[in-house]
Amino acid sequence: MIKRQQSDNIPIIKEEALSKIRIAHSTVELEEIYSFYLGRKGILRNFLITIGQFPAAKRPDYARNIHEAIKAIDMAARDKRGQLLLVEIKNKRSSFDITMPGIAVKRGHLHPLTLVERKIEHIFNSMGFGIIEGPEIEDAWHNFDALNIPPDHPARELWDTFWIKSKISGRAGKAPKSKLLLRTHTSPMQIRYMETHQPPFKIIVPGKAYRFEATDASHEFQFNQIEGLMVGEDVSVANFKFVVQAFFEHFFGKEINIRLRASYFPFTEPSFEVDIRCLFCSGRGCSICARSGWLEMGGAGMVHREVFKAVKYDVSRVQGFAFGFGLERLAMMKYKIPDVRLFNSGDIQLSQQF
Ligand code: DAH
């Protein structure tokens, strides 16, 4: 049996609901009020369920009161909903000003080393060079022996090596079995290419190389090189000079002076160090060229006959040049980047400039 006060409460509940609706600030708040009174578990719905338990004589009045309250609250909520929606839509519109400049979509950047590598590939490609890639895990035979750096040769000390434990490689009938390592230069690709191709040809090999050494402003234990190799019946030093000069001029976008300095590499004879006239002081001497007026760009030379023998070429019929340049060094010179470690720092302030 429902208590008497409950039916007396209805007008009070109704007034309370109506005043709450009147001052509601948002449609969200309004819907909360609505469901508190008229929702599936709302107060007035509960009353409806109990009509049947009310004394028969009072039942019609009680029911009418509830229905009236529901109707009044429902109508008030409907009106209020309309008003609040209008305000909310208007507010939303006013925050959308079509005359405001748009927000630029953030786009990714290619890493400066990628840009430089692509540029180099494009230049060599336009001179007819093929672009070859090869394995970073290499065997000692390709990385050293076949390049005329036999075991125990002091020249192996020139390349501080990351050796790979235990695994031994070697293809039947081809290279003898030897230890694995992270290639210390891209030169082993000279061997791999010549093992499977006959001259004449000209290729470049961009790729990563590794050295077991401490990092500083100009050294990283992982870095990139561009290897070059051109072999034919009469490829000469003059051809090399022409090719590197054309390359540097395209790469730096200005006239370049080249100097070849005698040097030593086991896989070339003669060997040179390739210098270019300092880009920053035009040869007068500055801090970047250590006052020498020249910048060292990389090693090169005429392919050693022992290298040709390792790939079973007829040394009386072929000759060619090879070179190896550091990609990071080229990028640093082109864009005046002072520290090689910036390339792998993940600092987008660097890459955003390109
Ligand atoms: N592989 C050498 C290095 O990493 C660079 C080099 C020198 C490559 C002379 C060559 C070359 O092809 O002819 O130190």
Residues whose N, C-alpha, C, O or C-beta is under 5 A from the ligand:
A	BS01	DAH	T184 H185 S187 G228 F265 T268 G299 A300 G301 A322 F323 G324
